[in-house]
Amino acid sequence: MQRIPKRFNVIVVGVGGSGSATVYELAKRNKRVLGIERHDIPHDLGSSHGYTRIIRLAYYEHPSYVNLLHRAYQLWSEIERRSGEQILHVHGSIDAGPADSPVFTGALRSAIEFDLEHTVYTGIELNKRYPGYHLPNDTMALYQPQGGYLLPERCIVNYVEVAQALGAEIHGRETVLEWQPLSQGGVRVRTDRDIYEADRLVITAGAWAGEMVDLMGGLLAPERQVLAWLQPTKPQHFRPENFPVFNCLVAEGRYYGFPVVHVPGFKFGRYHHLEERINPNSADRSSHLQDEQLLRDFADRYFPDGAGPTMSLKSCIFTNTPDHHFIIDTHPNYPQVSFASPCSGHGFKFVSVFGEIMADLAERGESRHNIDFFSLARYRPELYPEKRHLQRTALPAIHTGAGAGPDDPFGQRQREDGRHHIPRLPLVTVGGGHGTGMYAPYTGASSLARGSDGRMGESLSAEHDPASVQPFW
């Protein structure tokens, strides 16, 4: 006698950062939800480990992210209240680089456009204010007091535990082998342990997303990343209250770092490290002398008081898209399937709001947040004819700070005309009700915003009752 598969409202494949938040959001909405993770929960084989993750509000990548960040902060506070554990630590953030660099000018633009509290320092002023820093004197730096760090493993554990308390079923060490749409609606998921069915499927599989969603084949590039923890010789300069997290662009590339937290060392890394594309199933997860020396050279030059003995080296994975913005969408042929790849090395801070977005997509096929600029249609317009206009409104590619050699388009432009090239972004009238075409300027609470075209830029307020967002099943 054939056994009837266990049935759920929603199955979530991948219970890392975004997946754990999605399972929690769905359980909070009284959905019967199953989360399936191929590794341990949490684990150190993907992109959601390493003790700390930066959160910053003055977003150099593009101001369109700032409204999502405001909501992310609110939702991080919500899970802290539900779990009773602090997982978000606010000590300020630094975005620094040459005066005309994308990192500094982009962060400043976001701060001005959204009226974010901030202070601008020269390199000399920054080094005096925060003695752990020794950046070049001609550096310009933006300090934003709401920046800080999250504890990624604890974020995942708290989301999972609260979701379980709300009735969610979550399985670790179970690999999804295939999924298929059902003729009567819904999906069937086959794993190495069982077969399940659900009305909706959400795929948040990180570096493994390309295996689960063939439409993203060739778009996602998993990349090996290495972090270092060095013992400070002057530890007082690297305590959280004296050392804001940083995102800085220097001659050697773009780097990021943290105060001493949980590991007896100052943590930092180089964005896109050695630019090594990998297969996540067979990646080299060890760390080598070359990795250590690249990172130590940076610390010796710019953070010499933090460049003591090596405490730890760890690897993780960035999963990059061609433009380094996220991909979040529903399947063009199977609307009951949605997927997210918040990646490219800057996604974890958004995990809390990604959970809300993915739960919205599972419930009703669209989100209260404007996620048009994350649509897969910007790469696959032929699959989404109703979204062809998004190609014209796509965000500029993010200048990552990697590839500072002859193939770097920003460096090439600098050599051609003798100055740093800053990508031109749409002009914004602050306070005049005109946004970037994505969001109107932030004025305090997350209010209902409408872009200058009257169509894009809608984002429901934080106070909006989630219960009024009705599912379509």
NUTITI-842751 format. One line per 4 residues: number of its first residue (from 0); their letters; for each residue x, y, z of C-alpha. Coordinates in nm, 3 decimals. Layout:
NUM> A> X/Y/Z  ...
% end
This chain:
0> MQRI> 0.000/0.000/0.000  0.144/0.335/-0.106  0.192/0.580/0.180  0.033/0.922/0.143
4> PKRF> 0.304/1.196/0.158  0.292/1.429/0.455  0.125/1.756/0.349  0.217/2.113/0.447
8> NVIV> 0.109/2.464/0.354  0.469/2.558/0.273  0.801/2.377/0.245  1.118/2.586/0.286
12> VGVG> 1.436/2.436/0.139  1.746/2.570/0.312  1.733/2.671/0.679  2.025/2.908/0.700
16> GSGS> 1.977/3.280/0.752  1.694/3.361/0.512  1.535/3.017/0.538  1.516/3.020/0.917
20> ATVY> 1.358/3.368/0.910  1.109/3.250/0.645  1.009/2.944/0.848  0.956/3.170/1.151
24> ELAK> 0.746/3.423/0.956  0.523/3.149/0.814  0.481/2.981/1.153  0.395/3.322/1.299
28> RNKR> 0.113/3.339/1.042  -0.020/3.000/1.157  0.096/2.815/0.848  0.183/2.447/0.858
32> VLGI> 0.547/2.475/0.750  0.836/2.233/0.700  1.197/2.353/0.684  1.456/2.119/0.529
36> ERHD> 1.831/2.176/0.566  2.094/1.952/0.406  2.356/2.033/0.672  2.350/2.091/1.047
40> IPHD> 2.142/2.376/1.192  2.337/2.602/1.213  2.642/2.497/1.011  2.973/2.645/0.894
44> LGSS> 2.970/2.528/0.531  2.783/2.819/0.372  2.742/3.192/0.428  2.581/3.227/0.772
48> HGYT> 2.857/3.163/1.023  3.167/3.326/1.166  3.027/3.473/1.493  2.949/3.822/1.355
52> RIIR> 2.791/3.985/1.050  2.789/4.358/0.975  2.470/4.560/0.964  2.492/4.915/0.832
56> LAYY> 2.227/5.167/0.738  2.410/5.420/0.517  2.413/5.182/0.224  2.672/5.272/-0.039
60> EHPS> 2.549/5.000/-0.278  2.231/5.201/-0.353  1.984/5.409/-0.147  1.700/5.181/-0.259
64> YVNL> 1.812/4.933/0.007  1.763/5.173/0.299  1.388/5.127/0.346  1.437/4.750/0.360
68> LHRA> 1.708/4.804/0.619  1.477/5.012/0.838  1.228/4.726/0.833  1.508/4.474/0.894
72> YQLW> 1.607/4.657/1.213  1.246/4.646/1.335  1.220/4.274/1.266  1.553/4.201/1.434
76> SEIE> 1.413/4.371/1.743  1.100/4.158/1.716  1.286/3.826/1.721  1.497/3.953/2.011
80> RRSG> 1.179/4.022/2.209  1.033/3.682/2.125  1.351/3.489/2.204  1.472/3.697/2.496
84> EQIL> 1.827/3.714/2.356  2.019/4.008/2.213  2.150/3.925/1.865  2.187/4.279/1.724
88> HVHG> 2.464/4.494/1.874  2.476/4.862/1.775  2.811/5.038/1.811  2.826/5.236/1.486
92> SIDA> 2.967/5.175/1.139  3.234/5.332/0.920  3.221/5.353/0.537  3.553/5.488/0.416
96> GPAD> 3.757/5.540/0.102  3.898/5.811/-0.123  3.683/6.123/-0.132  3.540/6.040/-0.475
100> SPVF> 3.515/5.664/-0.426  3.182/5.479/-0.462  3.204/5.356/-0.101  3.224/5.702/0.058
104> TGAL> 3.006/5.895/-0.187  2.743/5.618/-0.195  2.719/5.599/0.184  2.699/5.978/0.207
108> RSAI> 2.427/5.989/-0.055  2.217/5.733/0.135  2.268/5.923/0.461  2.163/6.255/0.310
112> EFDL> 1.874/6.119/0.106  1.722/5.936/0.402  1.816/6.195/0.665  2.028/5.945/0.859
116> EHTV> 2.232/6.069/1.151  2.596/6.070/1.046  2.937/6.229/1.093  3.199/6.276/0.821
120> YTGI> 3.565/6.240/0.919  3.889/6.289/0.735  4.140/6.008/0.776  4.329/6.213/1.034
124> ELNK> 4.011/6.281/1.233  3.897/5.920/1.214  4.230/5.785/1.336  4.226/6.029/1.627
128> RYPG> 3.864/5.949/1.720  3.914/5.571/1.693  4.284/5.495/1.760  4.254/5.139/1.629
132> YHLP> 4.223/5.287/1.279  4.529/5.401/1.078  4.370/5.474/0.740  4.542/5.713/0.493
136> NDTM> 4.515/6.080/0.583  4.332/6.161/0.260  4.060/5.904/0.335  3.705/6.028/0.385
140> ALYQ> 3.489/5.829/0.625  3.121/5.835/0.714  3.025/5.726/1.066  2.665/5.617/1.117
144> PQGG> 2.568/5.540/1.480  2.305/5.275/1.401  2.554/5.038/1.239  2.684/4.735/1.422
148> YLLP> 2.687/4.358/1.401  2.461/4.056/1.425  2.543/3.714/1.572  2.454/3.491/1.274
152> ERCI> 2.454/3.149/1.439  2.242/3.279/1.726  2.007/3.450/1.478  1.941/3.117/1.309
156> VNYV> 1.903/2.928/1.635  1.656/3.184/1.769  1.448/3.183/1.452  1.438/2.803/1.452
160> EVAQ> 1.351/2.769/1.819  1.074/3.029/1.809  0.937/2.875/1.486  0.935/2.530/1.647
164> ALGA> 0.751/2.672/1.947  0.492/2.808/1.702  0.446/2.463/1.547  0.697/2.453/1.260
168> EIHG> 0.862/2.123/1.169  1.233/2.155/1.087  1.470/1.882/0.967  1.849/1.902/0.955
172> RETV> 2.083/1.667/0.768  1.822/1.593/0.503  1.904/1.659/0.137  1.641/1.753/-0.119
176> LEWQ> 1.691/1.540/-0.429  1.420/1.692/-0.646  1.099/1.890/-0.649  0.817/1.879/-0.901
180> PLSQ> 0.492/2.071/-0.953  0.169/1.877/-0.910  -0.100/1.882/-1.175  -0.365/1.963/-0.914
184> GGVR> -0.153/2.246/-0.772  0.121/2.252/-0.514  0.454/2.071/-0.521  0.608/1.738/-0.429
188> VRTD> 0.954/1.732/-0.268  1.165/1.417/-0.255  1.458/1.399/-0.012  1.704/1.128/0.085
192> RDIY> 1.470/1.046/0.374  1.110/1.095/0.264  0.858/1.250/0.023  0.650/1.557/0.114
196> EADR> 0.384/1.770/-0.053  0.288/2.132/-0.001  0.078/2.410/-0.146  0.386/2.632/-0.182
200> LVIT> 0.763/2.586/-0.206  1.024/2.842/-0.099  1.388/2.787/-0.198  1.648/2.969/0.013
204> AGAW> 1.940/2.736/-0.050  2.227/2.987/-0.067  2.525/2.855/-0.262  2.318/2.550/-0.356
208> AGEM> 2.030/2.755/-0.504  2.158/2.704/-0.859  2.111/2.328/-0.815  1.752/2.379/-0.700
212> VDLM> 1.639/2.644/-0.952  1.767/2.578/-1.302  1.659/2.927/-1.413  1.948/3.065/-1.209
216> GGLL> 2.197/2.837/-1.378  2.500/3.036/-1.488  2.395/3.341/-1.284  2.514/3.238/-0.939
220> APER> 2.887/3.217/-0.879  2.983/3.069/-0.540  3.316/3.212/-0.427  3.562/3.116/-0.153
224> QVLA> 3.604/3.380/0.118  3.851/3.378/0.412  3.833/3.569/0.741  4.112/3.633/0.992
228> WLQP> 4.111/3.697/1.365  4.433/3.858/1.492  4.510/3.932/1.857  4.536/4.308/1.912
232> TKPQ> 4.850/4.440/2.076  4.638/4.725/2.216  4.311/4.544/2.294  4.141/4.852/2.440
236> HFRP> 4.124/5.003/2.089  3.934/4.702/1.952  3.656/4.670/2.206  3.305/4.718/2.061
240> ENFP> 3.254/5.054/2.232  3.581/5.186/2.081  3.579/5.024/1.740  3.290/5.061/1.493
244> VFNC> 3.253/4.796/1.224  3.400/4.910/0.895  3.363/4.884/0.519  3.663/5.053/0.360
248> LVAE> 3.816/5.089/0.017  4.195/5.116/0.006  4.458/5.062/-0.263  4.459/4.686/-0.200
252> GRYY> 4.082/4.645/-0.240  3.771/4.668/-0.024  3.787/4.524/0.328  3.550/4.487/0.621
256> GFPV> 3.606/4.429/0.989  3.474/4.401/1.344  3.577/4.459/1.702  3.681/4.168/1.924
260> VHVP> 3.367/3.957/1.981  3.356/3.594/2.105  3.697/3.509/1.954  4.007/3.673/2.111
264> GFKF> 4.090/3.855/1.791  4.012/4.151/1.565  3.811/4.004/1.275  3.839/4.125/0.917
268> GRYH> 3.834/4.010/0.556  3.884/4.125/0.199  3.571/4.135/-0.012  3.599/3.864/-0.278
272> HLEE> 3.934/3.759/-0.126  4.123/3.583/-0.409  3.820/3.577/-0.643  3.813/3.196/-0.647
276> RINP> 3.496/3.053/-0.797  3.409/2.720/-0.633  3.168/2.429/-0.630  3.007/2.434/-0.282
280> NSAD> 2.998/2.054/-0.279  3.374/2.017/-0.319  3.514/2.351/-0.201  3.845/2.390/-0.020
284> RSSH> 3.728/2.502/0.325  4.071/2.511/0.484  4.283/2.826/0.514  4.639/2.860/0.386
288> LQDE> 4.948/3.072/0.435  4.864/3.276/0.123  4.525/3.364/0.273  4.680/3.466/0.602
292> QLLR> 4.953/3.676/0.444  4.712/3.870/0.221  4.502/3.960/0.524  4.796/4.027/0.755
296> DFAD> 4.949/4.271/0.505  4.629/4.476/0.524  4.623/4.473/0.906  4.992/4.562/0.930
300> RYFP> 4.937/4.868/0.714  4.598/5.001/0.829  4.532/4.845/1.171  4.882/4.783/1.314
304> DGAG> 4.763/4.772/1.675  4.538/4.483/1.577  4.802/4.285/1.391  4.925/4.055/1.665
308> PTMS> 4.938/3.674/1.658  4.681/3.489/1.449  4.395/3.353/1.658  4.181/3.197/1.388
312> LKSC> 4.125/3.169/1.013  3.793/3.054/0.867  3.645/3.025/0.522  3.291/3.091/0.407
316> IFTN> 3.109/3.135/0.076  2.990/3.439/-0.113  2.731/3.355/-0.381  2.758/3.633/-0.637
320> TPDH> 2.518/3.754/-0.904  2.655/3.937/-1.211  2.553/4.280/-1.075  2.597/4.186/-0.705
324> HFII> 2.234/4.268/-0.624  2.002/3.998/-0.489  1.764/3.771/-0.680  1.416/3.729/-0.529
328> DTHP> 1.123/3.618/-0.742  0.855/3.362/-0.815  0.899/3.095/-1.081  0.764/3.213/-1.419
332> NYPQ> 0.601/2.875/-1.493  0.512/2.762/-1.141  0.384/3.055/-0.935  0.359/2.831/-0.629
336> VSFA> 0.742/2.828/-0.619  0.946/3.127/-0.500  1.319/3.163/-0.446  1.575/3.399/-0.297
340> SPCS> 1.949/3.431/-0.335  2.046/3.721/-0.105  2.402/3.696/-0.164  2.712/3.864/-0.308
344> GHGF> 2.855/3.908/0.038  2.609/4.166/0.172  2.288/3.976/0.244  2.282/3.866/0.608
348> KFVS> 2.179/4.204/0.750  1.857/4.174/0.545  1.769/3.822/0.665  1.491/3.938/0.896
352> VFGE> 1.308/4.128/0.621  1.382/3.856/0.365  1.183/3.622/0.588  0.888/3.859/0.570
356> IMAD> 0.922/3.896/0.192  0.942/3.523/0.128  0.645/3.455/0.355  0.448/3.717/0.159
360> LAER> 0.539/3.549/-0.171  0.436/3.210/-0.034  0.102/3.348/0.089  -0.008/3.561/-0.202
364> GESR> 0.256/3.572/-0.476  0.364/3.929/-0.405  0.518/4.121/-0.120  0.426/4.432/0.076
368> HNID> 0.779/4.550/-0.007  0.890/4.664/-0.349  1.128/4.393/-0.468  1.108/4.466/-0.840
372> FFSL> 1.476/4.554/-0.857  1.563/4.202/-0.730  1.359/4.030/-1.000  1.511/3.753/-1.209
376> ARYR> 1.353/3.933/-1.506  1.654/4.163/-1.529  1.853/3.862/-1.648  1.578/3.649/-1.803
380> PELY> 1.332/3.900/-1.958  1.203/3.642/-2.205  1.062/3.439/-1.913  0.880/3.736/-1.758
384> PEKR> 0.719/3.935/-2.042  0.506/4.129/-1.793  0.827/4.253/-1.627  1.026/4.361/-1.932
388> HLQR> 1.021/4.721/-1.810  1.244/4.620/-1.519  1.542/4.600/-1.751  1.515/4.976/-1.797
392> TALP> 1.496/5.046/-1.423  1.759/4.799/-1.304  2.002/4.929/-1.042  2.361/5.001/-1.147
396> AIHT> 2.600/4.714/-1.078  2.773/4.741/-0.743  3.139/4.838/-0.743  3.272/4.561/-0.518
400> GAGA> 3.630/4.682/-0.479  3.754/4.349/-0.615  3.963/4.310/-0.929  4.166/4.624/-0.875
404> GPDD> 4.387/4.524/-1.168  4.359/4.595/-1.541  4.018/4.430/-1.574  3.850/4.655/-1.318
408> PFGQ> 3.621/4.895/-1.514  3.644/5.160/-1.243  4.022/5.141/-1.236  4.031/5.145/-1.617
412> RQRE> 3.819/5.461/-1.630  4.045/5.619/-1.370  4.351/5.550/-1.585  4.178/5.686/-1.894
416> DGRH> 4.069/6.021/-1.758  4.285/6.067/-1.449  4.010/6.055/-1.190  3.801/5.800/-1.001
420> HIPR> 3.485/5.711/-1.189  3.171/5.714/-0.980  2.869/5.545/-1.141  2.598/5.800/-1.215
424> LPLV> 2.276/5.736/-1.023  1.939/5.908/-1.069  1.912/6.247/-0.901  1.687/6.273/-0.597
428> TVGG> 1.494/6.567/-0.459  1.508/6.518/-0.082  1.186/6.604/0.094  1.001/6.677/-0.228
432> GHGT> 0.823/6.344/-0.252  1.036/6.219/-0.540  1.237/5.905/-0.482  1.501/5.733/-0.690
436> GMYA> 1.228/5.559/-0.883  1.230/5.298/-0.606  1.161/5.475/-0.277  1.079/5.823/-0.157
440> PYTG> 1.322/5.973/0.097  1.294/5.830/0.448  1.128/6.069/0.689  1.110/5.875/1.014
444> ASSL> 0.870/5.581/1.035  0.846/5.339/0.746  0.561/5.522/0.581  0.385/5.438/0.256
448> ARGS> 0.626/5.560/-0.009  0.569/5.615/-0.379  0.837/5.675/-0.636  0.836/5.949/-0.893
452> DGRM> 0.667/5.727/-1.150  0.372/5.676/-0.915  0.407/5.300/-0.950  0.734/5.172/-0.808
456> GESL> 0.850/5.234/-0.456  0.547/5.111/-0.265  0.637/4.971/0.074  0.376/4.903/0.338
460> SAEH> 0.438/5.071/0.672  0.596/4.884/0.959  0.274/4.932/1.150  0.069/4.762/0.879
464> DPAS> -0.117/4.464/1.020  0.032/4.147/0.863  -0.299/3.971/0.920  -0.457/4.200/0.661
468> VQPF> -0.223/4.067/0.393  -0.448/3.789/0.274  -0.316/3.468/0.117  -0.449/3.368/-0.223
472> W> -0.482/2.996/-0.159
% end
